[in-house]
Amino acid sequence: MKRIGSFLIVAALIAVMAGCSAVTGVGGGGGGYEESYTLTITSNAGGSVTTPGEGTFTYAEGKVVNLFAQPAEGYQFVNWTGNVSTIANANSALTTITTYDSYSIQANFLDGSLIPPGINYTETEVEQLIIVLVNDERQQFDLCTLSEDSLLTSLAREHSISMVENNFFGHERYPGERPLSYNMSPGTIRGENLAKIPTRQYIPGPYLSLQEVCEWAVSGWMDSPGHRANILEPRYTETGVGVSFSEGWDYLYITQIFEGDY
């Protein structure tokens, strides 16, 4: 892997591991009562939610609701914010949300002329390349490649978005976020790597490419004992990566969560 050299702006990196966690189940009750919840959908200027529309809707518990956010001419979809923990992909205009509670979400659009022309990649592309590069590192040590898990991806995206929206960088969860140990099965372990990567080597200056920002993150992790230990932990078999641009597009907040049998 090409290593990114020393930059004038230093990337921040943090790693943590969660121990075993037992999750207790909740038994179903009788009587045939079906819980229902409300879903409130709004949008900012620059577009609208065409599926299922905007307003407040009522759905049965566990209902998978299709979402589609349509940008107006000259705008582009950015992300969903609000209660996004059960949205399949908060960075995709076409996605789903599952109603396990009453939620309020907003589709966000941005004037296309405000997006820096040097950034020609999406958050999802960063997520996928991070997994590829991490698996490349594991294969060099004859370790199994990690498969992507939808729950871990959802948790990782939720945390990266939360760090941007709440202006912090760390493993602690903001009120309302699910914890790192959320829905862990007994006898499993999880680990987490974080990175806050500048989108440019220096300001003002040209934007880095998709390959460069991803290599910067992974090479930084590999040069840090705690992050390296998570990447090369042989017990891990699954992963999820979540990425969010900061306001102003100056940084990428990256969360990678690992899971395996204890």
C-alpha positions as a Markdown table, in Angstrom:
| # | Residue | x | y | z |
|---|---|---|---|---|
| 1 | Met | 0.0 | 0.0 | 0.0 |
| 2 | Lys | 1.2 | 3.5 | -0.8 |
| 3 | Arg | 1.9 | 5.3 | 2.5 |
| 4 | Ile | 0.8 | 8.9 | 2.8 |
| 5 | Gly | 3.7 | 11.0 | 4.1 |
| 6 | Ser | 3.7 | 13.6 | 6.9 |
| 7 | Phe | 1.2 | 16.3 | 6.4 |
| 8 | Leu | 0.8 | 19.8 | 7.8 |
| 9 | Ile | -2.5 | 18.7 | 9.3 |
| 10 | Val | -2.3 | 15.7 | 11.5 |
| 11 | Ala | -5.1 | 13.1 | 11.3 |
| 12 | Ala | -6.6 | 12.1 | 14.7 |
| 13 | Leu | -7.0 | 8.4 | 15.4 |
| 14 | Ile | -8.6 | 6.5 | 18.3 |
| 15 | Ala | -9.1 | 2.8 | 18.9 |
| 16 | Val | -11.1 | 0.8 | 21.5 |
| 17 | Met | -12.2 | -2.8 | 22.2 |
| 18 | Ala | -15.5 | -3.9 | 23.8 |
| 19 | Gly | -15.5 | -7.0 | 25.9 |
| 20 | Cys | -18.1 | -9.8 | 26.0 |
| 21 | Ser | -21.7 | -8.8 | 26.3 |
| 22 | Ala | -24.8 | -10.8 | 27.0 |
| 23 | Val | -28.1 | -9.6 | 25.6 |
| 24 | Thr | -31.3 | -10.7 | 27.3 |
| 25 | Gly | -34.3 | -11.4 | 25.2 |
| 26 | Val | -37.8 | -10.0 | 25.6 |
| 27 | Gly | -40.6 | -12.5 | 25.4 |
| 28 | Gly | -43.7 | -11.8 | 23.3 |
| 29 | Gly | -47.0 | -11.2 | 25.0 |
| 30 | Gly | -50.3 | -12.7 | 24.0 |
| 31 | Gly | -53.6 | -11.1 | 23.0 |
| 32 | Gly | -52.7 | -10.3 | 19.4 |
| 33 | Tyr | -52.0 | -6.6 | 20.1 |
| 34 | Glu | -49.8 | -5.0 | 17.4 |
| 35 | Glu | -47.7 | -2.0 | 18.4 |
| 36 | Ser | -47.8 | 1.0 | 16.0 |
| 37 | Tyr | -45.5 | 4.0 | 15.7 |
| 38 | Thr | -45.4 | 7.4 | 13.9 |
| 39 | Leu | -42.9 | 8.4 | 11.4 |
| 40 | Thr | -42.5 | 12.1 | 10.7 |
| 41 | Ile | -40.7 | 13.1 | 7.5 |
| 42 | Thr | -39.5 | 16.5 | 6.5 |
| 43 | Ser | -36.9 | 18.0 | 4.1 |
| 44 | Asn | -34.9 | 21.2 | 3.9 |
| 45 | Ala | -34.8 | 23.5 | 0.9 |
| 46 | Gly | -33.6 | 22.0 | -2.3 |
| 47 | Gly | -35.8 | 18.9 | -2.7 |
| 48 | Ser | -38.5 | 16.8 | -1.2 |
| 49 | Val | -39.3 | 13.3 | -0.1 |
| 50 | Thr | -41.5 | 11.7 | -2.7 |
| 51 | Thr | -41.8 | 8.2 | -1.1 |
| 52 | Pro | -43.7 | 7.9 | 1.1 |
| 53 | Gly | -44.1 | 11.7 | 1.1 |
| 54 | Glu | -43.8 | 14.3 | 3.8 |
| 55 | Gly | -45.8 | 14.6 | 7.0 |
| 56 | Thr | -46.6 | 12.1 | 9.8 |
| 57 | Phe | -47.4 | 8.5 | 9.0 |
| 58 | Thr | -48.4 | 5.6 | 11.2 |
| 59 | Tyr | -46.8 | 2.1 | 10.7 |
| 60 | Ala | -46.9 | -1.2 | 12.5 |
| 61 | Glu | -43.8 | -2.2 | 14.6 |
| 62 | Gly | -41.1 | -3.6 | 12.4 |
| 63 | Lys | -42.5 | -2.2 | 9.2 |
| 64 | Val | -39.8 | -1.6 | 6.5 |
| 65 | Val | -40.7 | 1.8 | 4.9 |
| 66 | Asn | -39.2 | 2.8 | 1.5 |
| 67 | Leu | -37.7 | 6.2 | 1.4 |
| 68 | Phe | -36.8 | 8.3 | -1.7 |
| 69 | Ala | -35.6 | 11.9 | -1.5 |
| 70 | Gln | -35.7 | 13.8 | -4.8 |
| 71 | Pro | -33.4 | 16.8 | -5.2 |
| 72 | Ala | -34.6 | 19.9 | -7.1 |
| 73 | Glu | -32.7 | 21.0 | -10.2 |
| 74 | Gly | -29.2 | 22.3 | -9.2 |
| 75 | Tyr | -29.2 | 20.5 | -5.9 |
| 76 | Gln | -28.1 | 17.1 | -4.7 |
| 77 | Phe | -29.1 | 14.9 | -1.8 |
| 78 | Val | -26.7 | 14.9 | 1.1 |
| 79 | Asn | -28.1 | 12.7 | 3.9 |
| 80 | Trp | -30.9 | 11.8 | 6.3 |
| 81 | Thr | -30.7 | 13.2 | 9.8 |
| 82 | Gly | -32.7 | 12.8 | 13.0 |
| 83 | Asn | -33.6 | 9.4 | 14.2 |
| 84 | Val | -31.5 | 7.5 | 11.6 |
| 85 | Ser | -30.5 | 4.4 | 13.6 |
| 86 | Thr | -32.7 | 2.1 | 11.6 |
| 87 | Ile | -32.2 | 3.7 | 8.2 |
| 88 | Ala | -30.4 | 1.2 | 6.0 |
| 89 | Asn | -28.1 | 3.9 | 4.5 |
| 90 | Ala | -28.4 | 7.5 | 5.9 |
| 91 | Asn | -26.3 | 8.7 | 3.0 |
| 92 | Ser | -28.5 | 7.4 | 0.2 |
| 93 | Ala | -31.5 | 9.1 | -1.3 |
| 94 | Leu | -33.1 | 5.7 | -2.0 |
| 95 | Thr | -33.2 | 3.6 | 1.2 |
| 96 | Thr | -35.4 | 2.2 | 3.9 |
| 97 | Ile | -36.3 | 2.8 | 7.5 |
| 98 | Thr | -37.6 | 0.2 | 9.9 |
| 99 | Thr | -40.1 | 1.4 | 12.6 |
| 100 | Tyr | -39.2 | 0.0 | 16.0 |
| 101 | Asp | -40.2 | 3.3 | 17.6 |
| 102 | Ser | -41.6 | 6.7 | 16.7 |
| 103 | Tyr | -39.1 | 8.6 | 14.6 |
| 104 | Ser | -38.6 | 12.0 | 13.1 |
| 105 | Ile | -36.2 | 12.2 | 10.1 |
| 106 | Gln | -35.2 | 14.9 | 7.6 |
| 107 | Ala | -33.9 | 14.7 | 4.1 |
| 108 | Asn | -31.1 | 17.2 | 3.5 |
| 109 | Phe | -30.1 | 18.7 | 0.2 |
| 110 | Leu | -27.2 | 21.0 | -0.8 |
| 111 | Asp | -26.8 | 23.5 | -3.6 |
| 112 | Gly | -24.6 | 21.6 | -6.1 |
| 113 | Ser | -22.4 | 24.7 | -6.7 |
| 114 | Leu | -21.3 | 24.6 | -3.0 |
| 115 | Ile | -19.7 | 21.2 | -3.2 |
| 116 | Pro | -15.9 | 21.6 | -3.7 |
| 117 | Pro | -15.2 | 20.4 | -7.3 |
| 118 | Gly | -12.1 | 18.5 | -6.1 |
| 119 | Ile | -14.3 | 16.1 | -4.0 |
| 120 | Asn | -15.5 | 13.6 | -6.6 |
| 121 | Tyr | -16.3 | 10.6 | -4.4 |
| 122 | Thr | -19.1 | 9.8 | -2.0 |
| 123 | Glu | -19.1 | 8.7 | 1.7 |
| 124 | Thr | -20.2 | 5.2 | 0.6 |
| 125 | Glu | -17.2 | 4.9 | -1.7 |
| 126 | Val | -14.9 | 5.7 | 1.2 |
| 127 | Glu | -16.6 | 3.1 | 3.4 |
| 128 | Gln | -16.2 | 0.4 | 0.7 |
| 129 | Leu | -12.5 | 1.2 | 0.0 |
| 130 | Ile | -11.7 | 1.2 | 3.7 |
| 131 | Ile | -12.9 | -2.4 | 4.0 |
| 132 | Val | -10.9 | -3.4 | 0.9 |
| 133 | Leu | -7.7 | -1.8 | 2.3 |
| 134 | Val | -8.2 | -3.3 | 5.8 |
| 135 | Asn | -8.7 | -6.7 | 4.3 |
| 136 | Asp | -5.5 | -6.3 | 2.2 |
| 137 | Glu | -3.6 | -5.7 | 5.4 |
| 138 | Arg | -5.2 | -8.8 | 7.0 |
| 139 | Gln | -4.4 | -11.0 | 4.0 |
| 140 | Gln | -0.7 | -10.1 | 4.4 |
| 141 | Phe | -0.8 | -11.8 | 7.7 |
| 142 | Asp | -2.8 | -14.8 | 6.5 |
| 143 | Leu | -5.9 | -13.7 | 8.3 |
| 144 | Cys | -9.5 | -14.2 | 7.0 |
| 145 | Thr | -11.0 | -11.2 | 5.2 |
| 146 | Leu | -13.8 | -9.4 | 7.0 |
| 147 | Ser | -17.3 | -9.5 | 5.7 |
| 148 | Glu | -19.6 | -6.5 | 5.9 |
| 149 | Asp | -22.4 | -6.7 | 8.4 |
| 150 | Ser | -25.4 | -4.4 | 8.0 |
| 151 | Leu | -25.9 | -3.8 | 11.8 |
| 152 | Leu | -22.2 | -2.9 | 12.3 |
| 153 | Thr | -22.4 | -0.6 | 9.2 |
| 154 | Ser | -25.5 | 1.1 | 10.7 |
| 155 | Leu | -23.9 | 1.6 | 14.1 |
| 156 | Ala | -20.7 | 3.0 | 12.4 |
| 157 | Arg | -22.6 | 5.5 | 10.2 |
| 158 | Glu | -24.7 | 6.6 | 13.2 |
| 159 | His | -21.6 | 7.4 | 15.2 |
| 160 | Ser | -19.8 | 9.2 | 12.4 |
| 161 | Ile | -22.8 | 11.3 | 11.7 |
| 162 | Ser | -23.2 | 12.0 | 15.5 |
| 163 | Met | -19.6 | 13.2 | 15.8 |
| 164 | Val | -20.2 | 15.7 | 13.0 |
| 165 | Glu | -23.6 | 16.9 | 14.1 |
| 166 | Asn | -22.5 | 17.2 | 17.8 |
| 167 | Asn | -19.0 | 18.5 | 17.2 |
| 168 | Phe | -16.9 | 15.9 | 19.0 |
| 169 | Phe | -14.5 | 13.2 | 18.3 |
| 170 | Gly | -14.3 | 10.1 | 20.5 |
| 171 | His | -15.7 | 6.7 | 21.3 |
| 172 | Glu | -18.3 | 8.0 | 23.8 |
| 173 | Arg | -21.8 | 7.9 | 22.5 |
| 174 | Tyr | -24.0 | 11.0 | 22.4 |
| 175 | Pro | -27.4 | 10.8 | 24.2 |
| 176 | Gly | -29.7 | 8.9 | 21.9 |
| 177 | Glu | -27.0 | 6.9 | 20.1 |
| 178 | Arg | -26.8 | 3.2 | 20.4 |
| 179 | Pro | -23.8 | 1.9 | 22.3 |
| 180 | Leu | -20.9 | 0.0 | 20.7 |
| 181 | Ser | -22.2 | -3.2 | 22.4 |
| 182 | Tyr | -25.7 | -2.7 | 20.9 |
| 183 | Asn | -27.4 | -6.1 | 20.1 |
| 184 | Met | -24.2 | -8.1 | 20.7 |
| 185 | Ser | -24.7 | -11.9 | 21.0 |
| 186 | Pro | -23.3 | -13.7 | 24.1 |
| 187 | Gly | -19.7 | -14.8 | 23.6 |
| 188 | Thr | -18.7 | -12.1 | 21.0 |
| 189 | Ile | -16.4 | -9.2 | 21.1 |
| 190 | Arg | -16.3 | -5.9 | 19.3 |
| 191 | Gly | -13.6 | -3.3 | 18.6 |
| 192 | Glu | -13.7 | 0.2 | 17.1 |
| 193 | Asn | -11.3 | 2.4 | 15.2 |
| 194 | Leu | -11.9 | 6.1 | 14.6 |
| 195 | Ala | -10.2 | 8.5 | 12.2 |
| 196 | Lys | -10.7 | 12.2 | 11.4 |
| 197 | Ile | -9.0 | 12.7 | 8.1 |
| 198 | Pro | -8.5 | 16.1 | 6.4 |
| 199 | Thr | -9.7 | 16.1 | 2.8 |
| 200 | Arg | -6.7 | 18.2 | 1.8 |
| 201 | Gln | -3.0 | 18.0 | 2.8 |
| 202 | Tyr | -3.0 | 21.7 | 3.6 |
| 203 | Ile | -5.3 | 24.7 | 3.3 |
| 204 | Pro | -5.5 | 26.2 | 0.8 |
| 205 | Gly | -4.5 | 23.4 | -1.5 |
| 206 | Pro | -5.9 | 20.6 | -3.7 |
| 207 | Tyr | -8.2 | 18.0 | -2.4 |
| 208 | Leu | -6.9 | 14.5 | -1.9 |
| 209 | Ser | -8.3 | 11.6 | -4.0 |
| 210 | Leu | -10.5 | 8.8 | -2.7 |
| 211 | Gln | -7.5 | 6.5 | -2.7 |
| 212 | Glu | -5.4 | 9.0 | -0.8 |
| 213 | Val | -7.8 | 9.7 | 2.0 |
| 214 | Cys | -8.5 | 6.0 | 2.5 |
| 215 | Glu | -4.8 | 5.0 | 2.5 |
| 216 | Trp | -4.1 | 7.9 | 4.9 |
| 217 | Ala | -6.7 | 6.5 | 7.4 |
| 218 | Val | -5.6 | 2.8 | 7.1 |
| 219 | Ser | -1.9 | 3.5 | 7.1 |
| 220 | Gly | -2.4 | 5.7 | 10.2 |
| 221 | Trp | -4.2 | 2.9 | 11.9 |
| 222 | Met | -1.5 | 0.4 | 11.0 |
| 223 | Asp | 1.1 | 2.7 | 12.5 |
| 224 | Ser | -0.8 | 2.9 | 15.8 |
| 225 | Pro | -0.6 | -0.2 | 18.1 |
| 226 | Gly | -4.2 | -0.1 | 19.3 |
| 227 | His | -5.7 | 0.4 | 15.8 |
| 228 | Arg | -3.3 | -2.2 | 14.3 |
| 229 | Ala | -4.4 | -4.7 | 17.0 |
| 230 | Asn | -8.0 | -4.3 | 16.0 |
| 231 | Ile | -7.2 | -4.7 | 12.2 |
| 232 | Leu | -5.1 | -7.8 | 12.8 |
| 233 | Glu | -7.3 | -9.4 | 15.5 |
| 234 | Pro | -7.7 | -13.0 | 14.2 |
| 235 | Arg | -11.0 | -13.5 | 16.1 |
| 236 | Tyr | -12.8 | -10.7 | 14.1 |
| 237 | Thr | -14.8 | -11.9 | 11.1 |
| 238 | Glu | -17.2 | -9.1 | 10.4 |
| 239 | Thr | -17.0 | -5.3 | 10.1 |
| 240 | Gly | -18.9 | -2.2 | 9.3 |
| 241 | Val | -17.6 | 1.2 | 8.3 |
| 242 | Gly | -19.5 | 4.5 | 8.5 |
| 243 | Val | -18.3 | 7.8 | 7.1 |
| 244 | Ser | -19.5 | 11.4 | 7.3 |
| 245 | Phe | -18.1 | 14.6 | 5.8 |
| 246 | Ser | -17.8 | 17.5 | 8.2 |
| 247 | Glu | -19.6 | 20.8 | 7.6 |
| 248 | Gly | -17.4 | 22.6 | 5.0 |
| 249 | Trp | -16.1 | 19.3 | 3.6 |
| 250 | Asp | -12.8 | 19.8 | 5.4 |
| 251 | Tyr | -12.7 | 16.4 | 7.2 |
| 252 | Leu | -13.9 | 12.9 | 6.9 |
| 253 | Tyr | -15.1 | 11.3 | 10.1 |
| 254 | Ile | -14.5 | 7.5 | 9.8 |
| 255 | Thr | -15.8 | 4.8 | 12.2 |
| 256 | Gln | -14.9 | 1.1 | 11.7 |
| 257 | Ile | -16.5 | -1.5 | 14.0 |
| 258 | Phe | -15.2 | -5.1 | 14.2 |
| 259 | Glu | -16.9 | -8.2 | 15.6 |
| 260 | Gly | -16.0 | -11.8 | 16.2 |
| 261 | Asp | -16.4 | -14.7 | 18.6 |
| 262 | Tyr | -14.7 | -14.3 | 21.9 |
